[in-house]
Amino acid sequence: MKLENKNFFQRVYEVARQIPYGRVTSYGAIATYLGAARSARMVGWAMNGVNSSNAKKETNDVPAHRVVNRKGLLTGKHHFEGTNLMQQLLESEGVVVIENQIQNLETYFWDPSKELE
């Protein structure tokens, strides 16, 4: 995937767009894939901006609901409209979520470092 000449957030969005339906990845896995392993928090900031009222057209098709923390917690859920929208979106794709945590994370986990390129 060609990621040169793009800023960090744009590169994060490009990776997130590749996450398959019914699968999830973590902030850290995206950061590692981008060669910035210690930048999981920056990936989180990029994802937080996707669903804001100020989001730009370039983020309309970014499935931010498919990005969770390394333990499968829906830490970004507060950036979605409604009380449980992030969970509802994941469940509509067949992902099992109980108490804001993906169950059997290894079943749904998609690692961009293994799946891309």
C-alpha positions as CSV (number, residue, x, y, z in Angstrom):
1,M,0.0,0.0,0.0
2,K,1.4,3.4,-1.0
3,L,1.6,5.6,2.1
4,E,4.4,7.9,1.2
5,N,3.6,11.6,0.9
6,K,0.8,11.5,3.4
7,N,0.6,12.8,7.0
8,F,0.4,10.4,9.9
9,F,-3.4,10.7,10.3
10,Q,-4.0,10.1,6.6
11,R,-1.8,7.0,6.8
12,V,-3.8,5.8,9.8
13,Y,-7.0,6.3,7.8
14,E,-5.7,4.3,4.9
15,V,-4.8,1.4,7.1
16,A,-8.2,1.5,9.0
17,R,-10.0,1.4,5.6
18,Q,-8.4,-2.0,5.0
19,I,-9.9,-3.6,8.2
20,P,-12.3,-6.3,6.9
21,Y,-16.0,-6.4,7.9
22,G,-16.4,-8.3,11.2
23,R,-12.8,-7.9,12.2
24,V,-11.0,-5.5,14.5
25,T,-7.5,-4.2,15.1
26,S,-5.8,-2.2,17.8
27,Y,-4.3,1.3,17.9
28,G,-0.9,-0.2,18.6
29,A,-1.1,-2.7,15.7
30,I,-1.8,0.2,13.3
31,A,1.1,2.3,14.8
32,T,3.5,-0.7,14.5
33,Y,2.5,-1.3,10.9
34,L,3.2,2.4,10.2
35,G,6.7,2.1,11.7
36,A,5.7,4.2,14.8
37,A,5.2,1.5,17.4
38,R,5.1,4.0,20.3
39,S,2.4,6.1,18.7
40,A,-0.7,4.1,19.6
41,R,-2.1,7.2,21.3
42,M,-1.7,9.2,18.1
43,V,-3.6,6.5,16.2
44,G,-6.3,6.9,18.9
45,W,-6.4,10.7,18.3
46,A,-6.8,10.1,14.6
47,M,-9.7,7.7,15.2
48,N,-11.4,10.0,17.7
49,G,-11.6,12.7,15.0
50,V,-13.4,10.4,12.5
51,N,-16.8,10.7,14.0
52,S,-16.7,14.3,15.3
53,S,-19.0,16.9,13.9
54,N,-15.9,18.6,12.3
55,A,-14.9,15.4,10.5
56,K,-13.9,16.0,6.9
57,K,-15.0,14.1,3.8
58,E,-11.7,12.2,3.8
59,T,-12.8,10.3,6.9
60,N,-16.4,9.5,6.0
61,D,-15.5,5.9,5.0
62,V,-13.1,5.2,7.9
63,P,-14.5,2.3,10.0
64,A,-13.2,3.7,13.3
65,H,-15.5,1.3,15.2
66,R,-13.2,-1.5,14.2
67,V,-10.2,0.0,16.1
68,V,-10.0,-0.9,19.8
69,N,-7.3,-1.0,22.5
70,R,-4.9,-4.0,22.8
71,K,-7.2,-5.8,25.3
72,G,-10.3,-5.4,23.1
73,L,-11.8,-2.6,25.1
74,L,-14.0,-0.1,23.3
75,T,-12.0,2.9,24.5
76,G,-13.1,5.1,21.7
77,K,-16.9,4.6,22.2
78,H,-17.4,8.1,23.7
79,H,-16.5,9.6,20.3
80,F,-19.5,7.9,18.6
81,E,-23.0,9.4,18.7
82,G,-25.5,7.6,21.0
83,T,-24.7,5.5,24.1
84,N,-23.7,2.3,22.5
85,L,-23.2,3.0,18.8
86,M,-19.6,1.6,18.6
87,Q,-20.8,-1.6,20.2
88,Q,-23.9,-1.8,18.0
89,L,-21.8,-1.4,14.8
90,L,-19.5,-4.2,15.9
91,E,-22.3,-6.5,16.9
92,S,-24.0,-5.8,13.5
93,E,-20.9,-7.3,12.0
94,G,-21.0,-10.4,14.2
95,V,-18.4,-9.3,16.7
96,V,-19.3,-10.3,20.3
97,V,-19.0,-7.5,22.8
98,I,-19.8,-7.8,26.5
99,E,-19.4,-5.0,29.0
100,N,-17.5,-2.8,26.4
101,Q,-15.0,-5.5,25.6
102,I,-14.7,-7.8,22.6
103,Q,-14.9,-11.4,23.6
104,N,-12.4,-13.9,22.1
105,L,-10.4,-11.0,20.7
106,E,-8.0,-13.4,18.9
107,T,-10.9,-14.6,16.8
108,Y,-11.6,-11.2,15.4
109,F,-8.2,-9.6,15.5
110,W,-6.7,-8.4,12.2
111,D,-3.0,-7.5,12.2
112,P,-2.1,-5.1,9.4
113,S,1.6,-6.1,9.7
114,K,0.6,-9.7,8.7
115,E,-2.3,-8.9,6.3
116,L,-1.1,-6.0,4.3
117,E,1.7,-5.9,1.6
